[in-house]
Amino acid sequence: MDKHQPLKLNRRDLFKVGGGLLLGSAAALRPSGASAQFGCDVGSEPFPTTPFVLHPFTDPLPVPAPLAPCSPADLGGPAPDRFYQDCDHGMHQVMPSDLGLPDPVYYKIKLQVAPHSFTTSKVQPIDRNGLAVVPPDQIAGPRVLPPSTIYGFNGTFPGPMIYARYGQPACVRFINDLESNPYGLDRGDFGDPEYAFLTHLHNGHTAPESDGNPHYRASAYRPDQWCDNMYLNWPAGGDDAEKQSFFWFHDHRMDHTGANVYKGMVGLYPIYDPKLDPGNEAITTGLRLPGVPNASTGRIDYDIPLAFYDCALDDGVTPHQDFHNGCGELHPEWWGQSFFRHYPNHGFVGDLFTVNGVAFPVLEVKRRKYRFRCLDASIARIYELAIMSSTCGPVAAPGQQGQYSLPDGQQSMQFTQVATDGGLMPFPIVRNSFELWPAKRREVVVDFKKYMDGTPTTKGDVLYLVNLKQMTNGRKPNESTMTLDDGTIVPDPEFDPNYCVPLMKIVIGDDAPDVSVVPAKLRPLPLIDPRIVAAAPRREFELMRSGQFGGEVQWLINGLPFDPTTPLAFPQRDVPEVWTVRNGGGGWVHPLHLHMEEHRVISRNGVPTPLNRAHPDDDSREDVVALGPGESVDVFRNFRTFLGPYVAHCHNLAHEDHAMMFGWEIVE
């Protein structure tokens, strides 16, 4: 039996009920051993110190295998049907046949409770100063981490990978099996207490009922419920120029998105274009980007997704306190397992970095070109990635975020960026490093035959994929100076100019055939007619901070918290608009995600693209706007194919869960 039963009460609703009912509900829902206090002081919002990983770079990087399709008869439950989209007899708005597409291929994915280990290495319990300590269970010295409890797609983290292709629809049946706990795991105190899910294919061109957004379905899908998400794999307007290349799917449960995503609800969805990007470098009619189909594994070799995710593990002495479900109680029984809080004041960042669910993995590469599809699946962390060589190798830095540093790291290879979250770029960009914001994707090609100075690599050479972006909280990356509330600029005492954390070890292996190329031109970016821009309806959305309702509605858009019953915009189908999105300031960054279609940035801070070199993605298509403090961006977007409700929201998921989201609805 589960140690924590589902709570049949929405978190935000606790703050809408009053007086004795509120206190009575809090007492009834309080975990064992918690203080009788409710609405306790949470100003400190402390992070735990994750046990120190003693033997990094020993676990191999997991490279997901593609999920195999199934027959409709294997889905279980009702047969797929236009008039039976989910357990509540919803309806598919557009079927593949409506667009002249073939019948979909079918996939079955269960939401399941399962254990997950971030490392096989032994760890040492430490304090925040990096000193060895004896944890509350009095077991001293190096030990193996206990597995953490995840809610995963098919019980894995990351979840299954689906290889999609434009022109071939896919129908995915998601089934909620979260009430079942076959391993008898302790669920901890985060994740939707109702065990509900709502899966969003980020940023598929998808009808509202399959988009997994809380404006269409705020109640989500509870245990034993299911839905068929129809992914048409059809570009907006049927336009080849609108094809994208790397989606991911994740939970979008209202008020619990961050907790559910952090709990493990992350899946991968590379999508190929048979005309231009077929996933086979030998097809001469395509771009010939790196990729070789492997009949024995089903994978496309040399085309590897990398999902970056930071976590914190419980040290048994850090109080579990936030605005939602903790008032300072300790949980020594959860030592070494995932720790998460909905910290609205500074956001949530972890001190252990993982790639594809593993801390400090190793990837052996052939001497040839690779395509890496990079995804930031973190709650708030921004990364800056580079490839470096080192003579001395990683140095232990216990207590520092990332646990290890690469003090003598020297850049040794460059990236050739070929795609953004909006798909292939007009032309490749050679970069020494690149930033990755929450939910954004960037795809790069790396040639492991030679170093950036032209020297050939040799078998056994070692490189490191590193993170250069220090971020001690979810506000924004650390900078050399900070601005106080009175406007005074002072040095930031936490800023480390030498911050360099190795995330993954790369070992050069044998030679391998390579007929891939990186062409000078990729996917043309059509010009936007300035007359259409001038005539387009305009809307403005400002992201700002508030302090209402005990922190439950901490982050607002246009001064309002998200209300699924009240859309802020009613764009017309097939009528393009210009949306101005503005960061209201306060020293925060906001990655704003707009559902349904990717957009084009037409100006940033009043400067037309492509003149802003700090944001090269502005020169392409994207679905997440990176907003620095005080920045304003004008985006041009359309609303093709579908009608109905969608959302836009900050993808710092602590902000989204504290109401920084708005609904909008496409109308005729």
TARAJO-V481183 format. One line per field, one symbol per residue. phi: phi as a letter, one per 30 degrees, with the letter a starting at -180 (. if undefined). Layout:
phi: ???
This chain:
phi: .ddbddcdadeddedcdbhdddddddddcddeiddddbiddbddhdcdcdedddbdhbddddcdcddddbdedddiiddeaecbdadcidbddbceddcicdeddcbbbcdbdadbcdacddbcdbcdcicdbcdedicdidaddddcdccbdhibbdddccdcbdjbdbccccbdcdddbdcidddibbjedchcbaccddcddbdedcdicdddbddicceicabcdccdhbdeiicedcdcbacbcadbdeibdedddddkdbbcbdbccedcbdibdddddcdidelbdcddcidcdibbdbccacbbcdcibddcbadcbbbjdcbddceicecbbddddbicbccbcbbhibdhdbbccddadbccccbccddbdccbcbcbcaddidcdbdjddjibbbdcdbebbcccdcacdcjeddadbdbdaadbceidbbcbcbcddbdddjdddbejebbbdbcccdadaddaddbdbbcdddjdcbdddcdcdcdacdcbcccdcddaeacdbcddbccecedcdeddddddebbbbccbcbbdhijdcdbbbhibddbdcbdcabdcdicdbccccbddjiiccbdcccdjbdbbdcabhicddcccddbddddbcabbcdcdeidbbcbcbbbcicckdbbbadcddddedcidabcbbdbd
